[in-house]
Amino acid sequence: MNTTYIVKRKNIIRIGVLVACMLFTIVYGILIFNACKQREQAWSRQAKAVFLEAVGNELKKLDKMEIYGFHTITSLFQQKTLETDIPDSVVFALQDGTHVYHLPLHRRNNAYFKDGDKNIYLSLILEKYPFPFDSLHYAWDKQLALSDIKGKTGVCSRITDLSRKVSTFASGALEEFAPSDSLVSTYLGYRLEMELSGYISYSWWRLLPGGMVITVVLLWCMYIFFLVVLRQTESVGFETNCGGGKDS
């Protein structure tokens, strides 16, 4: 009778500890999921700011090339303008007539320069010097590594010419990215004809908070150790009872 009671009691303890571990794991699982989402959002905000900063640095290099080439003495980043708004559309007089290019709202909202005059000057620079998107990708990756942001990145450049034909250039394996991996896009030029897009994706294990995961793993290691000790005590108890039965 006592043996049956002890066995039932140990089963209850075993089940109680298992339920407690499961509840603890569920709670920690929710906390880990929220921590991963917060880390991803924080990384994405920082990666977006770093991307736009890298775009500005590459434009400054092109601006210096223009100045040192004696084409102009006006710097894109130092010139004083009236800060004219970006128009809804721009007009070009070409050999085959006048063409009107409408500028979509999302392009105007995400233009790197919110200044029509600067965009005119920028278009002139981009006609002479191709934008170095490979250099942009390298600089972005390097700064992300220094900021301890662990993600796979890619850069895509789409240029719309005067005939509205789009040319696409990529740095990185863009086919490995999903549309949701598109982090940021900015637009350059008078017609906002150049689109620069940054893509980034994160491996789930890089987003995991190490301390919380280790805590859960240690918890289950302790549970396994508890089961081993419990089983050993049951074996000792069984052998004792059997020995006592033989002596009697």
N, C-alpha and C positions, 0 to 999 in steps of 0.2 A: 504493500500500500504506500509506504514511504517512497519506494523507488518510483512508482507511477507518478506520485505527486511531484517528485524532484524533476522527472523528465518533462512533465507538463509545464512546470515552472520555468525550466530552461528553454523550452520551446517558445513560451510567452516572451521571455527576455530576448531570445533570438529574433522573433518577429518584431518586437518593439524597437530593437536597435536598427533592424532593417528599414522599418517605416521611417524612423528618425533620420537615417542616412538619406533615404529617398527624398523626404521633404526638404532636407538641407540642400540636396543636390538640385532640386527643382528651383528653390529660392535663389541659389547661387547661379543656376543656369540663366534665370531671368536677369540677374544683375550683370552677368557676363555678356549677355546679348545686348543690354542697354549700353554697357561700357564699350562694346565693339562699335555700335552705331555712333556713339559720341566721338570715339577716336576717329572713325571714318569721316564724320562731318568736320571735325577739327583739321584733319589732314587735308581734306578737300579745300577748305577755306584758305589754308596756308599755301597749298599747291597752286591755287588760282592766282593768289597775290604774287607768288614767285614767278608764275608764267608771264603775267603782265609786266612785271619788272624786267624779266629777261627780254621781252619784246622791245621794251623801251631801250635797253642797253644795245640791242642789235640795231635799232634805228639811229641811236647816237653814233654808232660806228659808220653807218652809211652817210650820216650827216657830215661827219668829219672827212670822209672820202670826198664828198662833194666840195667841202670848203678847201681842202688841201689840193684838190684838182684845179683850183682857180676858176671854177665855174661860177662861184658866187661867194660873197663874203657874209651872207646872212645865214645864221644858224637856225635850224628848224626849232630848236628848243630855247633859243634866246630871242627870237624875233618878237617884236611887239605888234600885236594885231588888234583889231577891233573886236575880236572874239565873236565873229559872225556865226550865227546858228547854221547847222547843216540843213540845207534846203530839202524839200520833199522830192525834188527832181532837179536834174542838171541838163543843160542843153549843149550839144557839141555840133559844130558845123564841119561836116566831113565832105569828101569829094562827091559822094553820092547824095548829098543833101543834109538837111538838119535832122539830128536824132535827139530824142528826149529819153533820158534814162531816169526811171523812177527809183527812188531809194526807199526800200521797205523800212517800216518803223523799227523792226528788231535790229536792223543794221545800224540805223542812226543811234539807237539807244546803246549799242555796244561798240560804237566807233572808238578807236583808241584816242583820237583827237576830236573833241566836241567843238571844233573850230573849222569852218569852211575854208578860210584863208590858208591855214596850216595844211589842210588836206590837199589843196591845190599844189602847194610846194612839195608835199610828200609824194604826190603822183609824179612830179617831174624827176624826183630822185629815184623812184622805183622804176622809171623807164630806163634809166641809165645803169642802175645797179640792181641785179636780182636780189631779192630778199634771201638771206642765208638761213633757211629753215633748219638745215642740218646743224648749224652752229647754235641755233635757238634750242633745238632738242638737247644738244650736249650741255649747254649752259643750264637749262632747266633741270636736267637729270643731276648735274653736279650740285646745284643748290639744294635740291630735294635731299640728296644724300647727306649734305652738311646739316640739314635740318632734321635728320633722322626720320624722314618720311619714306617708308618702304613700299613702293608701288612700281608697277610696270607702266611706262609712258610711251606716248607716240604723238607726233605732230603732223598735222595735215594743212597744206596750203592750197587754196582754191582761188584761181585768178580768172576773172571774167573780162574778156577783151572787148573792144569797141563793137565787134560783131555779135556780142553776147555769147560767145563760145567760152565754155569753162574748161580750164586746164587744171588738173589736180596733181599735186606733188606730195609725197609722204616721206616721213622719216620715222622709221620704226615699223613693226609688223601690224599695220592697222586692221588687217583681216582678223586678228586675234581679239579685237575689241568689239564689245556690243555697243549699240547706239546709246545705251544708258551710261557708258563709260566716257561720253563726251563731257568734259569738265567745264571748258570755257571757250568762247569764240570772240575774237575782236576783229575789227574791219579797218582797213587802211585805204587811203587815197581819196581823190575828189569824188569819184563815183562809188567810193567804198568798194572798189573792185577787187581788193585782196582780202580774203578771209583766212585768218590763222586760227586753227582749232587745236586745243590740247586735250589729249585723251589720257586717262589714268585708271588703272584697276588695281585692287588690293587683294592679295591672297588672304583667305580667312584666318589662317594661323598667325599671320603677322599682326592682325588686329586684336588677337586675344590678349587680355591682361594676364601676364605671367603669374603674378602672385595669387590671384583668385583661382586660376586653374590648378596651381600646385596645391592649394588648400583642399580642393575637391579630390584630387588624386590621393593626397595623404589621408583624407577621411576614409576613402574606400580601402586603402592599405591597412588602416587601423581596424576597419570592420573585418577584413579577411583575417588579420591577426587574432581578432577576438573570436572568430569562428574556430580557428585552429586551436586556441587555448581551451575553448569550451569543449571541443571534441576530445581533446586530450584528458580533460577532467572527467568527462563521461566514461572514457575508456578505463581510467584509473578506478573510478567508482564501480564500474561493472566488474573489474577484476577483483576488487576488494569484496564485493558481495558474493562472487563465485567462490572465493577462498574461504569466506566465512561459512558458506553453505557446506563445503567439503569438511571443514573442521567439526561441524555439528553432526 
